[in-house]
Amino acid sequence: MWIWNNMETKVMRDVLIEQVYQRMHDNKDIFFLCADFGSPKLDKLKNDFKDRFINVGIAEQNLINVSTGLALEGFTVFCYAIAPFLTMRAYEQIRINLSLHAQLREVNVNLVGVGAGLSYDVSGPTHHCLEDITIMKVLPNVEVFSPSDWMLAKGYVDYCLKVKKPKYIRLDGKPLPRIYNSENGFKFSQGFSELKKGKKLCLVSTGIMTHKALQVAKILNQENIDIGVMDVFLIKPLNEESFMKALKKYQAVITLEEGFINNGGLDSCVLQLINRKGARIKFKNMGFAQRYVFDIGSRDYLHKLNKLDEGSIIKNIRGLLK
């Protein structure tokens, strides 16, 4: 199911756009809209499908308005922008036009946000996106997809065409290694994959942090410490019964996310589930505290400053295993 091939790196947005482009040849009901945001793969799409590509300009609120209008006419819409601006500048429009409408009728708008977490590391806190899981997850009728690699992003396009409701697709902005060996056979309705089975402790991660979880597991495996790794890619809706069945065999769990913790993110999903089920599982969450990151440096440097690096994760693992 997974290979974690560090040699085969791709940018999620390019893979997803290429898949949408291929589907647009056969499906005349697909529109692609953007907020003046480019990509090498996007040039081909907008040239070949001039009648179904719209650039609304730097106007994310209007991007949602136009997308909603097309969706209400029965079209499938992909709207594409930088993640923090798509989710936070246009939040009222997403809430009223998509979340509310979707409770009454089909509205297939797929919000493609590029730049999850610290993807735009050196651009500073205006371009960081540490709040998006929390604010998008709270909206009724909106799904939240957080892929860890480009194969998941590739496979999700057909899911978008079949499931006719609003979705937020949070894509990392950096080229990332491939984890999964096929875009086929994903149980998107399950929402997670147990990439590595362990004994006492499991790392539950999403997005970029799944790569870090696998690296930590590899390091500890050399010391004969066997930990599990679960990749949560569909944060909402997560199949709680299947997830809890996989989780309850562990004595301890650590959640890893490139977002604010203790405020409704991945950690809240996991901890609330553990509490509701009355499971006796030790819990630790790792992410960013309630402060913006003004430091300038690479992603790894910012992780180390905020104790989200491999060494800090391993330290917490050792503490829980005691």
N, C-alpha and C positions, 0 to 999 in steps of 0.2 A: 504493500500500500504506500509506503514512504521510502525515500532513498536519501534525502538530504544531500543532494549533489552540489557541492560548493563550486564546481566549475561552470555550471550552467546557470548563469545569472541573467535575469531580465527585469524590466520595469513593468510592474503590474498594469499601469494604465495603458501601455502600448499593446500588451497582450489582450486586454479587455476590448480596446477600441478595434483591434484587428478582428476579433470575433464578432463584434457588432457589425462591422463593415461586411463581413462574409454573410451574415444573416440578412442584411439589408438587400442583398441581391435577390433573395427569394421571398422575403416578407416586405410587402409594400406598405405595411402599417407601422414601420419603425421610423421614428424621428430621432435625430441627434442634435441637441442644443448645447451651446457653451457660453460662458461668460468671458469671452475674449481671452481664452486660455488655450494654449496650443499643445501640440505633441507631434513628433515626426509621423506617427501613424495617422494623425487626424487630417493631414494635408490631402492624403489620397481619398479619404472619406468625403471631405467637403467638395472636392473636385468632381468626384463620380456621382455624388448624390446632392447636387445643388438644390433640388426641389425639396429635400428632406433634411437639410442641414441649416440651422439658424444660429448665428452669432448675435446675441442680444447686447453685446458690449459689456463693459464692467458694470453690471447691473444685476446682481444675484437675486434681488427681490423680484425683478421683472422676469428673470429666468424661471422662477417657480410659477409665476402667473401664466406665462405663455405655455409652459409645460402642462400645467393643469388644464388649460383650455383645450389643448390637443388631446390629452388623455380623456377628457369628458366627451370628446367626439369619437372615442374608440381606438385611438392610436396608442402604441407603446412608445414611451419617451425615455430617452437617456439624457439627463442633463448634467453637465460636466463643469466643475469649477474647483478652485483651491478649497480644501476641506474646511478651514476655520471660517472662511467668508461665506461658503455655501450654507453651513449649518447655523452660524451665529448671526450673520447680517440678515439672512432671510428666514429667521426662525418663526416669526409671526406668520409669514406666508406659508411655510411648511405646515404649521399647526392648523391654520384655518382652511387653506386650499386643499391640502392633502390628507392630514390626519382626520379632520372632521368629515370631509367628503367621502373618504374611504369607508366610513361606517355606514354609508347609505348606498353606495354604488361602487363599481369597479373603477379604480384610478391607478393605472399602471405607469407610475413615474419612478424612475430609478435614478436616485441622486448619487452621482459618482464624485466623491470628494477625494482629491489627491493631496497628500501631505499629512497623513495621520500621525499623531504623536509628535516626535521631534524630527520628522522627515526633513523639514527645512531648518536644520540645526543652527546654521550660522545666521539665519535671518532674524532671529530673536523672537521674543514672546508674542509679537503681533501675528507671526506666521506659524507659531507652534499650535498644536491642536490637542490639548490635554483634557478638554471638557466634553468632547463630542459624544462619547459613549453614553455618558450620564444624561445629557440633554435630549439625545435622540431616542434613547431607550424608554424614556418616560412618556413619549407620545403614543397614544393608542393607535392601533392599526398600522404602525410603521415598523418594518423589520430592520434589523441592524446586522450587517454582514462585515466581518473583520478578518479578511484572509491573511494567512501567514506566508503564502507564496503565490507566484504567478499562475501555477496550475489550478489552484482554487479559483482565482479570478477568472481564468479562462472558462472553467466549467460552469461558473455561476451565470453566465450570459443566457444559456438555455433555460435555467431556473427562472431568470427574470422574465422571460417570454411566457412561461407557463403560469407563474404565480402573479396574478393581476392585482397587486396592491403596492402601495408606496414602500420603497426600500432605500435605506441609506447604505452605500457601499464605501467603506473607509479604506482607501488604498494607500499603502506606503509609497513615498515618492522616490525612494532609492532603488537601484538595481539590487535584487535579492537572490540568493541561491534557491534552487528548486528543492522542495521537501517531498512533495507527492510525485508518484511516478506516472500518473494518468489523470486526465480531467474527467474521465468516465468513472462511474460507480460511486461517486461521492454521495453519501446520505445527507444531503443538505437539510432534510427534514429532521435529522437527528441533531445537527448543530455542532458536533464535536467529533474528534477522532483521538483515540488513545494511541499515540505514536510509539510509546515505549511502556511496557509493563514493568512495574517495580515491585518492591516488597512492602516497606513500611511507609514511605513518603512519596507524594506525587506533586509535581509542579504543574499547575494549571495556568496556561498562558494564552495570549491572543496576539495576532499580528506579529510585529518584529520580535516580540519577546519570546516567541516560540523557538526562534533560532538560538537565542541565548539559553533557553531551557535545555535544548538538545546539546549544546556545547557543555553546559554544566554537568549534564548526565554523563557525557562522554568522559569528562575529567574525573568525576567521582567513580566511574566504572573501573578506572585504572587502579583505584584503591579498594576495589571489591565492595563498593557502596552502590547498591542497586536501587535507583529511584525511578519512578514513573513520570511520563510526560503526557499531558493531555492538551490538545490544541482546540480551543473553542473558537470556531469561525463564524457561527451564527449565534450571536449573543442573544438575539431576540428574533423568533421564539426558539429557545433551547429546549430540547426534549428532556425534561427534568427527570422522568422515570429512568430513562436509559443512562443519563449522566450520573444519577445517584447510584445506580447499580454498579457502574464502573468505579465510582469514588469510594463507596463504603468499604471496599476491601483494604483501604489504606488507613493507617493510624493518624497520619498528619498530612496536611496539604498547605502549599504555599502558592498564592496567586501572584502572577507577574503581569503587569500591564504598563504601557507607556502612557499613563494618564493619572489624574488625581485620584487618590485612594480615599476610602471612607466617605465617599460621596455618590454612591449609586453606580459605580462602574462594574467591571468584571468581578471585583472582590465582593461587592454587595450581592450580586447574583448568586455566587457560590455560598457565601456565609448565610444568607437568608434561606437557601435551600437546605443547608446542613441543619439550621435551627428548626425549620419547619418539620423536617423528618426526624428530629430528635437524635441525630447521629452523633456518636461520641468520637469526634475527629478533631484533633488539634489543628488550629487555623492560624496562619500568618499571611498578611498581605504586603506586597512590595510594589511600589510605584512612586509617584511624586506627591510630596506633602502640599499643603495649601499655600503655595507660593509660586510665583512665576519665575521662569528661568531667564535671568538677564545675562548670565555668563556666556561668553563667546568661545566656541570651540567645537570640535567634532562631536558626533553623537556619543561615541564611546567615552570621551572626556566628560560630557555632561552627565552620562550615566554614573560615572565614577564619583563625580561631585555630589550626586544625589543618592548615592549608595544603592544603585541599581545595576552595578557591574557584577561580573561573574564571582569575584572574590566576596562581595557582600552577600550574594545569594548563597554561596557555599557556606559562609559563616552562619547564616540563618538555618540552613539545612542541618548543620552539625548541632546547633542548639536545640532544634526540635527532636532530633534523633536521640539526644541524651535523655 
